[in-house]
């Protein structure tokens, strides 16, 4: 077997530089761990970079295609490439990108678990992925009978230095005062989060006492500027890199061009102080929710929850459904299924028996039952579908 290393080019992923990007770092590790890749180009994303890419003797490339001009040049490349940018909705080349519908749903589900039913959403201009987050968010709120008020922020470019216009600030303050407490505010991107957090305070809303806040678009340079640490849905850049590398390996092995599209589910919600509270006035129900959130991946059942809260099971189940919109059993199962999905995607070597135990279920048979009831297919079938 030949030990010749594959010659790999990178466009828009400067792994040969010091960068604060988990996806880039994961791809760089792949070169070390696999031992059969050698990077021959690492360049910033530009039309000229893609033109130069066509002149190289490469086996494959991982790239970020940021616009249609770059796409035109990328399609002229005569060796396999995988795109890891989300700027184009239909890039027409093999692409591994984040699942933005799942990002929007996850933000809402996190807040619903905390008992919030009144939502505000700050919509910003941006790519198609902003619209995807918003549509998923609207649907998730509607599915659970929540109420939504939307504010469209009139900014055209994200800029953490340039402040919002005074008229824009006044308009936001007037709008946020219409939200009935306690409410949850979802930001579709976080560039203006520091300013909006201060404006909420000016409007008389303390975060998180009166208004919790979460973002579906997270940038590390914005977080330190927020007065209250901001909760965020975290994209799984490690998994994105892993799947991009695997996809390129397959393409290089069979030499065929494919219009592959892989959507990477989010890693989860990174909860910080901005959502560190519950919107449940019924204290026994709040206690039950907190107990399930803390111990739901242990082998507990509804009887254990009612025993801990010290309220009769019938009474607690009735009040829980009234407040949360689902039964305690459904709430517990939803959390376990979500955890099972995370494990199925993060480590394909885990057995179903191990996953069941890490979700608080007795065995793989019980995992199959709960998963089929919630998703409509077995865990193995769901994993195969998601991993392509």
C-alpha positions in Angstrom: 0.0 0.0 0.0 1.3 3.4 -0.9 2.3 5.7 2.0 2.2 8.8 -0.2 0.4 11.6 1.6 -2.6 13.3 0.1 -2.0 16.9 -0.9 -4.7 19.0 0.7 -5.5 22.7 0.0 -7.4 25.0 2.4 -9.3 28.1 1.3 -10.8 30.3 4.1 -9.5 28.0 6.9 -6.0 29.4 7.8 -4.9 26.4 10.0 -1.3 27.4 9.4 -2.0 30.6 11.4 -3.0 31.1 15.0 -6.8 31.4 14.8 -9.7 31.3 17.3 -11.8 28.8 15.4 -12.6 25.3 16.6 -13.4 24.0 13.1 -10.0 25.1 11.8 -8.2 23.6 14.8 -10.0 20.3 14.3 -9.0 20.1 10.7 -5.4 20.8 11.6 -5.5 18.0 14.2 -6.8 15.6 11.5 -3.5 16.1 9.6 -1.5 15.1 12.7 -3.7 12.2 13.8 -4.4 10.7 10.4 -0.8 11.0 9.1 -1.9 10.8 5.4 -2.7 14.4 4.7 -0.2 17.2 3.9 -1.4 20.8 3.6 0.1 22.5 0.5 -2.0 25.7 0.6 -3.7 27.8 3.3 -5.2 31.0 2.1 -7.9 33.4 3.0 -11.2 33.1 1.0 -11.1 35.2 -2.2 -11.9 34.8 -5.9 -8.2 34.9 -6.7 -7.5 32.2 -4.1 -9.9 29.9 -5.9 -8.4 30.8 -9.3 -4.9 29.9 -7.9 -6.4 26.6 -6.5 -7.1 25.5 -10.0 -3.4 25.6 -10.9 -2.3 23.3 -8.0 -1.5 19.6 -8.0 -3.8 18.6 -5.2 -5.8 15.5 -4.2 -8.5 17.5 -2.5 -9.5 20.8 -0.7 -11.7 22.0 2.1 -12.9 25.5 1.4 -15.2 28.3 2.4 -17.3 29.6 -0.5 -18.5 33.0 0.5 -20.3 34.3 -2.6 -21.4 33.3 -6.2 -18.1 34.6 -7.7 -16.1 32.1 -5.6 -18.6 29.4 -6.4 -18.0 29.9 -10.1 -14.3 29.4 -9.7 -14.7 26.5 -7.2 -16.8 24.6 -9.8 -13.9 24.8 -12.2 -11.5 22.9 -9.9 -10.9 19.4 -11.3 -10.2 17.6 -7.9 -12.7 16.9 -5.0 -13.5 19.7 -2.6 -15.8 20.2 0.4 -17.4 23.5 1.3 -17.8 24.4 5.0 -19.4 27.8 4.6 -23.1 28.6 5.0 -23.3 31.8 3.0 -24.9 30.3 0.0 -28.2 28.4 0.5 -27.7 26.2 -2.5 -24.0 26.0 -3.2 -24.2 23.1 -5.7 -21.0 21.5 -4.4 -20.4 19.0 -1.5 -21.1 21.0 1.7 -21.0 20.4 5.4 -22.8 23.1 7.3 -24.7 23.8 10.5 -28.4 22.9 10.8 -29.9 26.3 11.4 -33.5 25.1 11.8 -32.2 22.9 14.7 -30.4 26.0 16.1 -33.7 28.0 16.2 -35.7 25.2 17.7 -33.1 24.5 20.4 -33.1 28.1 21.6 -36.9 27.9 22.0 -36.9 24.4 23.6 -34.3 25.6 26.2 -36.7 28.4 27.2 -39.8 26.3 27.1 -38.2 23.9 29.5 -37.8 26.8 31.9 -41.5 27.6 31.7 -41.4 30.6 29.4 -44.4 31.1 27.1 -44.0 34.7 26.2 -41.3 35.4 23.6 -39.7 38.4 21.9 -37.4 38.0 18.9 -34.9 40.5 17.5 -34.6 39.9 13.8 -31.5 41.2 12.0 -30.7 41.4 8.3 -28.4 38.7 7.0 -28.1 35.5 5.0 -30.7 32.8 4.4 -29.6 31.1 7.6 -31.0 34.0 9.7 -34.4 33.3 8.0 -34.0 29.6 8.7 -33.4 30.2 12.4 -36.4 32.6 12.6 -38.8 30.2 10.8 -37.9 27.3 13.1 -38.2 29.6 16.1 -41.7 30.8 15.1 -42.8 27.2 14.4 -41.5 25.9 17.7 -43.3 28.6 19.7 -46.5 28.0 17.8 -46.3 24.3 18.4 -46.2 24.9 22.2 -48.9 27.6 22.2 -46.5 30.4 23.0 -46.9 34.1 22.2 -44.3 35.9 20.0 -43.6 39.5 19.4 -40.9 40.4 16.8 -38.6 43.4 16.5 -36.8 44.1 13.2 -33.4 45.7 13.9 -32.5 48.2 11.1 -28.8 47.4 10.9 -27.2 46.4 7.7 -23.7 45.4 8.8 -22.7 43.7 12.1 -20.3 46.1 13.9 -19.5 45.7 17.6 -17.8 49.1 17.6 -20.4 51.3 15.8 -23.3 52.0 18.2 -26.9 51.8 17.3 -28.5 55.0 16.1 -30.5 57.0 18.7 -33.8 56.5 16.8 -33.1 52.8 16.7 -32.5 52.7 20.4 -35.7 54.6 21.2 -37.7 52.3 19.0 -36.3 49.2 20.7 -36.9 50.6 24.2 -40.5 51.3 23.3 -41.0 47.8 21.9 -39.3 45.9 24.7 -41.6 47.6 27.2 -44.6 45.9 25.5 -43.3 42.5 26.6 -45.2 41.1 29.6 -42.9 39.8 32.3 -41.5 37.3 32.7 -40.5 37.0 29.0 -37.8 35.5 26.9 -35.9 37.5 24.3 -34.2 35.5 21.4 -31.5 37.3 19.4 -31.0 35.8 15.9 -27.4 37.1 16.1 -25.4 38.6 18.9 -23.5 41.5 17.4 -25.8 44.0 19.0 -26.3 42.0 22.2 -24.3 44.3 24.5 -26.2 47.4 23.4 -29.6 45.6 23.5 -28.9 44.4 27.0 -28.2 47.9 28.2 -31.4 49.2 26.5 -33.5 46.5 28.3 -32.1 47.9 31.5 -33.0 51.4 30.4 -36.5 50.1 29.7 -36.8 48.9 33.3 -36.1 45.2 32.6 -33.4 43.5 34.5 -31.7 40.4 32.8 -32.5 37.7 33.9 -35.0 38.8 36.6 -37.6 40.2 34.3 -36.3 39.2 30.9 -34.1 36.3 29.9 -32.0 36.5 26.8 -30.4 33.9 24.5 -28.7 34.2 21.1 -28.7 31.7 18.1 -25.6 33.3 16.6 -22.6 33.4 18.9 -19.3 35.2 18.4 -16.5 34.9 20.9 -15.5 38.6 20.6 -18.9 39.8 21.6 -19.3 37.7 24.8 -16.9 39.8 27.0 -18.8 43.0 26.1 -22.1 41.8 27.6 -23.0 43.1 31.0 -24.7 39.8 31.9 -23.0 36.7 30.4 -25.1 35.7 27.4 -26.5 32.2 26.9 -26.2 30.8 23.4 -26.9 27.9 21.1 -23.5 26.5 20.4 -22.7 25.2 16.9 -20.8 21.9 16.8 -17.7 23.0 14.9 -15.7 19.9 16.0 -18.3 17.6 14.4 -18.5 19.8 11.3 -14.7 19.4 10.9 -14.9 15.7 11.4 -17.7 15.2 8.8 -15.9 17.5 6.3 -12.8 15.5 6.6 -14.7 12.2 6.2 -16.6 13.5 3.3 -13.4 14.6 1.5 -11.8 11.3 2.2 -14.7 9.5 0.5 -14.7 11.9 -2.5 -10.9 11.4 -3.0 -11.3 7.6 -2.7 -13.9 7.2 -5.4 -13.0 10.2 -7.5 -16.6 11.1 -8.2 -18.1 14.6 -7.8 -21.3 14.6 -5.6 -23.7 17.3 -4.7 -23.6 16.2 -1.0 -25.3 18.3 1.7 -24.7 17.4 5.4 -26.4 19.5 8.1 -24.6 19.4 11.4 -26.9 19.6 14.5 -25.9 22.1 17.2 -23.9 20.9 20.1 -26.3 22.3 22.7 -27.1 25.4 24.7 -24.3 27.0 26.6 -26.3 28.4 29.6 -24.9 31.5 31.2 -26.4 34.1 33.6 -28.8 35.6 31.0 -31.1 32.6 31.2 -30.3 31.4 34.7 -33.9 31.5 36.0 -37.3 29.8 35.7 -40.6 31.3 34.6 -42.8 29.0 36.7 -44.9 30.5 39.3 -46.1 27.1 40.6 -43.3 26.3 43.0 -44.0 22.6 43.1 -43.9 22.3 39.3 -40.8 24.4 39.3 -39.2 22.0 41.8 -40.2 19.1 39.6 -38.7 20.7 36.5 -35.5 21.5 38.4 -35.2 17.9 39.7 -35.7 16.4 36.2 -33.2 18.8 34.7 -30.6 17.8 37.4 -31.3 14.0 37.5 -33.2 13.2 34.2 -30.2 11.2 32.9 -30.3 8.9 35.9 -32.8 6.0 36.2 -35.6 8.0 37.7 -39.3 7.9 36.9 -42.4 10.0 37.6 -42.9 8.5 41.0 -39.4 9.5 42.0 -40.2 13.1 40.9 -43.5 13.3 42.8 -41.8 11.8 45.9 -39.0 14.4 45.8 -41.5 17.2 45.5 -43.7 15.7 48.2 -46.9 16.2 46.3 -49.2 13.4 45.4 -48.5 12.0 41.9 -52.0 12.7 40.6 -52.0 16.3 41.8 -48.5 17.0 40.5 -49.1 15.4 37.1 -52.3 17.6 36.7 -50.5 20.8 37.7 -47.4 19.9 35.7 -49.4 19.4 32.5 -51.3 22.6 33.1 -48.1 24.7 33.5 -45.7 23.0 31.1 -48.1 21.8 28.4 -46.8 18.2 28.5 -46.9 15.4 31.1 -44.0 14.7 33.4 -43.4 11.5 31.5 -43.3 13.3 28.2 -41.0 16.0 29.5 -38.6 13.4 30.9 -38.7 11.4 27.7 -38.0 14.5 25.5 -34.9 15.3 27.5 -33.7 11.7 27.2 -34.3 11.5 23.5 -32.5 14.8 23.0 -29.5 13.4 25.0 -29.5 10.2 23.0 -29.4 12.2 19.7 -26.4 14.1 21.0 -24.6 10.9 21.9 -25.5 9.2 18.6 -23.9 12.0 16.6 -20.9 12.7 18.9 -19.5 9.2 19.1 -20.5 6.5 16.7 -18.5 3.9 18.6 -20.9 4.0 21.6 -23.2 1.0 21.8 -26.9 1.5 22.2 -26.7 -0.1 25.6 -24.2 2.5 26.7 -26.3 5.3 25.3 -29.4 4.0 27.0 -27.6 3.9 30.4 -26.2 7.5 29.9 -29.8 8.7 29.2 -31.2 7.1 32.4 -32.9 4.2 30.6 -32.6 0.5 31.6 -31.3 -1.0 28.4 -31.2 -0.6 24.6 -34.7 -2.2 24.3 -36.2 0.6 26.4 -34.1 3.2 24.4 -35.6 1.9 21.2 -39.2 2.1 22.6 -38.8 5.7 23.8 -36.9 6.8 20.7 -39.4 5.3 18.2 -42.3 6.9 20.2 -40.7 10.3 19.9 -39.0 10.2 16.5 -40.8 7.5 14.5 -37.6 5.5 13.9 -35.0 3.5 15.8 -31.9 5.2 17.1 -29.7 3.3 14.7 -31.9 4.3 11.7 -31.9 7.9 12.8 -28.1 7.9 13.2 -27.6 6.4 9.8 -29.9 9.0 8.3 -28.1 11.9 9.9 -24.6 10.7 9.3 -25.3 10.1 5.6 
